[in-house]
């Protein structure tokens, strides 16, 4: 009965052009998911399919799991890809959380607005998630646990097995002779989820056999309460948000304590950021929102950072330090920038070749000229020691001082590609062109390029 149930759910959300992406860890859950998706593909060839394995590098068996997943995807006739990620822990972030963050960040590369990411969490996982949220002292949002279908990146995420106990999936896998990988770390009860799985859940299930169903019902009720809260606050919330995703501190100050916290959590969820603890929320408000207006504080928890510019709060992910990066750019070819910053392109301007942001996915387009003997330039991300004389200014000055005059948040200043000739600024992508390089020989295009699946 598992396949008809699975097929019904996928058909419910599929439409013309749907791209199904299965997160394939190789464990029991995703192994069953892959097998069922292979069968679904045979009946529905009009859709596109892909299996993606995330190699965390945390186990000595990681390479073996990768090989196995590749083999199983081939058997299911599902195109296979994999990503190797580096798991970085931050303040108050467990190894489990850090690995999950890295995994979903990598999966994001494969999701567009026609994609549905399929993951294998089941009813037993839902029970564990609820108990973990209870242990953390979560409110209705945390106790809502995992939704069956929701937004993810530019597309959606679907968990078709949330109402099915793990035992039922294991029985199915054994009946049809599926093999799967066993992660040895799943037995380590030092991890909270494993402790609940091995020490707590069996006792609850023995005492109350229907505990998974009743917990799922409680999670659903909490989700309904959270939706109601968001519905009631939505109009107020929309009046606080700017086009750049920042939220007004002044308007938050006029809210009750409960409403203020709920609105900040709504904002962080919309920004796809990690939810803060009560203590972290206090730091966000006291150390960032209420800091002196001439300061530029930043508070970090996990991979999330909260910064302030004037009277607004900004949320952003922890990024790579690029201050020591120097790239040599052959201007005849596009330059791929580090840390997902996109790509720089220099296009000669002709009558038949002029680009505009309307028909090009670009962060910025600037015009400039270069001496004919210049074929390579340097691209750096550190303004120190660079002299800048923008074409719009009478006098030049140090680039570091020029950046302070411009309303650029401190956390973005090392994310700007500076094209330089020695210690002289040719152009700051998206901001200025040096006076000596003013002209219309080239278009400097900064593409916000997302990796393609």
C-alpha atoms as one frame of an Amber mdcrd trajectory, in Angstrom:
protein
   0.000   0.000   0.000   3.016   2.322   0.275   3.358   3.117  -3.436  -0.297
   4.159  -4.092  -0.075   6.468  -1.057   3.235   7.911  -2.310   2.019   8.315
  -5.887  -1.164  10.068  -4.798   0.793  12.684  -2.850   3.196  13.444  -5.691
   0.364  13.724  -8.221  -1.438  16.099  -5.859   1.366  18.664  -6.085   2.840
  17.972  -9.534   2.109  20.150 -12.556   3.514  20.665 -16.047   7.309  20.948
 -15.859   7.692  19.690 -12.272  11.234  18.641 -11.378  11.461  16.120  -8.516
  14.710  16.174  -6.529  15.248  13.386  -3.994  17.672  14.026  -1.118  19.487
  10.685  -1.124  21.513  10.006   2.018  21.491   6.234   1.462  19.712   5.482
   4.732  16.504   3.474   4.957  14.182   6.466   4.512  15.769   7.931   1.390
  16.434   4.472  -0.045  12.708   3.672   0.042  12.009   7.148  -1.320  14.356
   6.585  -4.277  12.842   3.176  -5.054   9.299   4.566  -5.068  10.352   7.572
  -7.155  11.904   5.226  -9.734   8.589   3.431 -10.020   6.740   6.749 -10.207
   9.055   7.881 -13.019   8.141   4.827 -15.106   4.476   5.808 -14.881   5.067
   9.566 -15.242   7.876  10.230 -17.760   6.508  13.735 -18.395   8.278  15.025
 -15.264  12.024  15.372 -14.671  13.902  13.684 -11.847  17.182  13.906  -9.968
  18.823  12.270  -6.950  21.320  14.356  -4.967  23.689  12.925  -2.364  25.415
  15.228   0.132  28.882  14.033   1.171  29.541  15.524   4.621  32.917  13.871
   5.103  32.126  13.168   8.768  32.400   9.380   8.548  35.088   7.021   7.292
  32.270   5.352   5.333  31.264   8.535   3.491  32.945   7.540   0.202  31.313
   4.100   0.328  27.887   5.679   0.863  28.476   7.929  -2.143  29.325   4.952
  -4.349  26.277   3.017  -3.118  23.911   5.938  -3.729  25.260   6.360  -7.241
  24.631   2.652  -7.924  21.109   2.713  -6.472  20.168   5.835  -8.451  21.319
   4.107 -11.646  19.168   1.077 -10.785  16.159   3.376 -10.316  16.978   5.201
 -13.592  17.187   8.525 -11.740  19.958  10.985 -12.783  22.492  11.319  -9.959
  24.551  14.231  -8.600  26.516  14.740  -5.422  27.928  17.646  -3.441  30.803
  17.647  -0.971  30.251  20.085   1.887  32.262  21.385   4.803  30.387  21.241
   8.102  31.152  24.280  10.260  29.760  24.614  13.766  28.943  27.948  15.339
  27.775  29.290  18.673  25.024  27.141  20.205  24.841  24.995  17.051  25.211
  21.220  17.394  27.018  19.026  14.891  23.612  17.701  13.806  22.321  21.220
  13.161  25.510  22.274  11.365  25.373  19.199   9.097  21.692  19.828   8.367
  22.406  23.486   7.503  25.226  22.485   5.143  23.046  19.809   3.552  20.104
  22.084   2.790  22.386  24.861   1.568  23.900  22.427  -0.945  20.479  21.107
  -2.007  19.404  24.679  -2.678  21.625  24.635  -5.779  19.298  22.096  -7.395
  15.988  23.815  -6.702  14.212  26.225  -9.024  10.621  27.422  -9.106   9.458
  24.168 -10.751  11.219  21.904  -8.234   9.911  19.783  -5.383  12.577  18.510
  -2.988  11.608  15.087  -1.611  12.964  14.036   1.784  12.370  10.809   3.707
  11.380  11.906   7.213   8.674   9.664   8.687   6.279   9.655  11.646   8.982
   8.469  14.052  11.191  11.387  12.984   8.247  13.707  13.595   7.873  12.362
  17.123  11.588  12.950  17.786  11.429  16.463  16.350   8.472  17.334  18.586
  10.239  16.034  21.702  13.417  17.932  20.818  11.398  21.132  20.450   9.736
  20.410  23.797  13.152  19.924  25.390  14.284  23.313  24.035  11.216  25.039
  25.476   9.858  25.949  22.027   6.550  27.679  21.445   3.880  26.814  18.854
   6.245  27.388  15.934   8.829  24.877  17.165   6.207  22.400  18.336   4.659
  22.444  14.861   7.578  20.158  13.991   7.922  19.425  10.263   5.265  20.299
   7.669   4.410  17.759   4.993   4.580  20.343   2.199   6.079  23.838   2.349
   8.235  26.359   0.521  11.945  25.688   0.128  14.364  28.002  -1.663  12.668
  28.959  -4.955  10.542  25.822  -4.962   9.019  23.432  -2.438   9.929  20.643
  -0.038   7.736  17.591   0.458   7.947  14.901   3.151   5.567  12.206   1.889
   6.237   9.720   4.741   5.425  11.949   7.738   2.369   9.894   8.666   4.122
   6.521   8.229   6.040   4.864  11.114   9.624   3.788  10.461   8.761   0.150
  11.159   6.344   0.126   8.210   9.034   1.499   5.889  11.548  -1.058   7.140
   9.060  -3.891   6.500   8.506  -2.601   2.948  12.274  -2.393   2.258  12.849
  -5.924   3.529   9.960  -7.374   1.531  11.332  -6.119  -1.783  14.979  -6.750
  -0.878  16.305  -3.181  -0.728  19.763  -2.510   0.644  20.554   0.686   2.528
  23.391   2.325   4.430  23.549   2.398   8.227  25.202   5.529   9.616  27.171
   4.428  12.681  26.669   7.857  14.261  22.933   7.053  14.571  23.810   4.782
  17.496  25.689   7.494  19.411  23.343   8.570  22.216  25.497  11.624  22.968
  23.441  13.257  20.227  20.052  14.387  21.532  18.024  12.930  18.665  19.711
   9.536  19.038  19.117   9.585  22.799  15.414  10.192  22.196  15.342   7.530
  19.455  16.985   4.772  21.491  16.201   5.630  25.121  12.911   7.560  25.117
  10.771   6.674  22.082  10.695   2.890  22.691   9.368   3.431  26.219   6.689
   5.832  24.972   5.656   3.461  22.179   5.446   0.526  24.565   3.235   2.452
  26.963   1.188   4.285  24.311   1.267   2.457  20.938  -0.481   5.364  19.189
   1.901   8.021  20.530   3.188   8.900  17.036  -0.337   9.710  15.842  -1.222
  11.769  18.919   2.062  13.721  18.727   1.393  14.369  15.031  -2.046  15.723
  15.970  -0.550  18.042  18.598   2.054  19.262  16.098  -0.718  19.944  13.597
  -2.688  21.977  16.171   0.427  24.007  16.991   0.925  24.653  13.269  -2.665
  25.926  13.022  -2.087  28.308  15.937   1.115  29.582  14.335  -0.661  30.197
  11.028  -3.403  32.101  12.842  -0.811  34.253  14.631   0.929  35.065  11.358
  -2.383  35.891   9.719  -3.258  38.334  12.494   0.186  39.990  12.418   0.736
  39.934   8.665  -0.552  43.431   7.839   1.477  44.941  10.680   4.537  42.969
   9.585   4.330  44.046   5.938   4.427  47.679   7.024   7.842  47.111   8.630
   9.665  45.377   5.764  11.676  47.200   3.084  12.447  45.941  -0.414  15.939
  44.901   0.701  14.459  42.566   3.337  15.366  44.721   6.341  12.933  45.425
   9.184  12.211  48.744  10.925  13.560  49.100  14.466  11.361  52.121  15.203
   8.179  50.230  14.329   9.281  47.233  16.387   9.767  49.546  19.389   6.056
  50.395  19.277   4.980  46.750  19.694   4.247  44.796  22.852   7.039  42.459
  23.941   5.142  39.376  22.699   4.280  40.965  19.346   7.840  42.244  18.871
   9.335  38.774  19.369   6.724  37.179  17.085   7.394  39.765  14.363  11.169
  39.272  14.543  10.668  35.517  14.257   8.377  36.018  11.245  11.079  38.172
   9.685  13.860  35.640  10.319  11.755  32.817   8.909  11.068  34.820   5.746
  14.804  35.525   5.468  15.453  31.760   5.745  17.500  32.182   8.920  17.937
  29.988  11.975  15.460  30.710  14.776  17.207  32.238  17.818  16.829  31.071
  21.392  15.246  33.410  23.962  18.728  34.489  25.087  19.861  35.105  21.530
  16.691  37.101  20.870  17.598  39.300  23.829  21.064  39.905  22.340  19.522
  40.786  18.971  17.352  43.422  20.583  19.635  44.834  23.270  23.023  44.632
  21.514  21.994  45.348  17.937  18.577  47.033  17.694  19.157  49.312  20.712
  22.839  50.037  20.003  23.968  53.627  19.439  22.744  54.966  16.106  26.271
  55.732  14.891  27.511  52.191  15.549  27.351  49.187  13.221  26.900  46.192
  15.540  26.629  42.603  14.312  25.443  39.651  16.405  26.143  36.103  15.244
  24.532  32.825  16.252  25.245  29.714  14.249  25.665  30.760  10.606  23.174
  33.615  11.020  24.220  37.222  11.568  22.036  40.171  12.523  23.341  43.651
  11.696  22.070  47.198  11.979  22.278  50.058   9.514  20.661  53.281  10.677
  17.200  52.330  11.993  16.878  48.947  10.318  17.869  45.366  11.106  19.406
  43.093   8.477  19.725  39.296   8.583  22.385  37.499   6.557  24.388  34.286
   6.474  27.930  33.935   7.751  30.210  34.307   4.734  33.761  33.440   3.797
  36.451  36.003   4.691  37.659  37.265   1.308  39.918  40.054   2.567  43.104
  38.199   1.554  41.814  36.897  -1.802  43.465  38.212  -4.983  42.275  37.057
  -8.414  44.054  37.622 -11.719  41.454  38.267 -14.394  41.976  37.758 -18.103
  39.382  40.260 -19.283  38.650  38.187 -22.401  36.907  35.530 -20.311  34.306
  35.653 -17.485  35.695  35.549 -13.939  33.989  33.284 -11.401  33.984  34.971
  -7.994  34.415  33.038  -4.722  31.786  32.237  -2.101  28.776  32.336  -4.463
  29.323  36.003  -5.346  28.603  35.321  -8.996  30.638  36.255 -12.034  32.308
  39.301 -13.599  32.090  39.785 -17.363  33.661  42.525 -19.501  31.829  42.990
 -22.802  33.031  45.325 -25.583  30.350  47.885 -26.387  29.216  47.806 -30.018
  26.090  48.913 -31.832  24.856  45.338 -31.863  25.996  44.349 -28.370  24.715
  46.429 -25.466  23.371  44.669 -22.376  20.872  45.954 -19.844  19.666  44.630
 -16.513  16.206  44.129 -17.996  17.315  41.165 -20.097  20.345  40.018 -18.127
  20.500  38.529 -14.639  22.885  41.169 -13.308  23.597  42.794  -9.966  25.059
  45.782 -11.794  26.205  47.038 -15.202  28.808  49.818 -15.522  30.654  51.318
 -18.492  34.408  51.941 -18.540  37.456  52.072 -20.771  40.886  50.473 -20.464
  44.204  51.153 -22.166  44.585  48.896 -25.220  47.643  47.185 -23.731  45.697
  45.992 -20.673  44.668  42.353 -20.982  44.681  41.268 -17.328  43.662  43.061
 -14.141  43.503  42.138 -10.477  40.291  41.672  -8.501  40.489  42.025  -4.719
  38.003  42.375  -1.851  40.042  44.444   0.610  39.912  48.239   0.269  43.008
  48.872   2.416  45.784  50.726   0.588  43.705  51.443  -2.524  43.307  54.994
  -3.855  40.000  55.808  -5.531  38.960  58.764  -7.659  35.378  58.071  -8.823
  34.419  59.801 -12.057  31.644  61.667 -10.223  33.990  63.298  -7.669  36.319
  66.281  -7.938  39.025  64.735  -5.779  40.121  61.215  -4.984  40.700  59.683
  -1.587  41.380  56.383   0.178  38.864  53.719  -0.803  38.294  52.784   2.860
  37.155  56.355   3.603  35.041  56.470   0.476  33.211  53.312   1.570  32.449
  54.864   4.960  30.831  57.842   3.233  28.587  55.518   1.242  25.618  53.769
   2.946  27.167  50.314   2.617  26.770  48.029   5.652  30.085  47.051   7.202
  29.334  43.356   6.633  29.128  43.906   2.849  32.319  45.907   2.354  34.464
  42.786   1.926  31.916  41.341  -0.532  32.505  43.978  -3.219  34.842  43.063
  -6.101  37.410  45.836  -6.521  39.102  45.836  -9.941  42.501  47.471  -9.477
  45.652  48.461 -11.293  48.340  48.318  -8.643  47.035  50.558  -5.850  44.627
  52.475  -8.111  40.926  51.627  -8.360  39.678  50.856 -11.848  36.163  50.069
 -10.662  34.250  48.959  -7.591  31.616  46.605  -9.005  28.179  48.103  -8.588
  29.495  51.384  -7.143  32.104  53.475  -8.951  34.377  53.643 -11.962  37.710
  55.427 -11.556  38.001  58.767 -13.354  41.040  57.586 -15.354  38.987  54.657
 -16.632  35.798  56.549 -17.437  34.408  55.795 -20.888  32.155  53.509 -22.912
  34.565  50.968 -24.381  33.334  48.091 -22.161  30.394  47.109 -20.048  31.440
  45.672 -16.670  28.676  43.209 -15.773  28.391  41.638 -12.327  26.227  38.554
 -12.747  24.378  37.017  -9.826  24.944  33.551 -11.210  23.423  30.541  -9.439
  24.954  27.092 -10.068  22.923  25.102 -12.568  21.629  21.596 -11.915
